[in-house]
Amino acid sequence: MAAVRWLNHHPRLLVLLGLACLAAVGGALVAQHVYGVKPCPWCILQRALFIVISAVCLLGGGLALLLRSPVRELAVRLVAVPLVLLSVSGLVAATYQHEVAAQSESCAMGAADRIIQFFDLEERFPAVFMITANCNEAGAYRLLGLPYEIWSGLLFALCLAIGLAWMLKRPTK
């Protein structure tokens, strides 16, 4: 019963989730620029996904806070669709980084590199999206004993669970 109750506060939860994703990117930037943790292409791709998820959540949550039920519920359900798709993409990226890319010496010109180059992220925002390590090097960094991509995957899994819960929740009457 309590698990269903928190879903009723969806606009605030959307905003909170958006802020959590921004905090994850902020933490990664602090780790990079203050503590010398070098990101690989898959790390950068996950940052970009967290920024997009954050934008979706903050815009959707802000809009939903302005609306009344049942339109509010519809707005949250609409936000849940891109949230689920982006979360699955992030979970795939984190899993691939951990299981495949971190085991190889070079991950250059892989899918993550191509996506980053397609959107020209390194050139436009180098302080946030500059690739400075290969996946093997990036896989060696730990936070509280776990690789960064595991933490990232956990946050993507949380986003996915919340998005699915909103998509599958029965409408209130």
Disulfide bonds with the S-S distance in Angstrom:
Cys107-Cys135 2.15
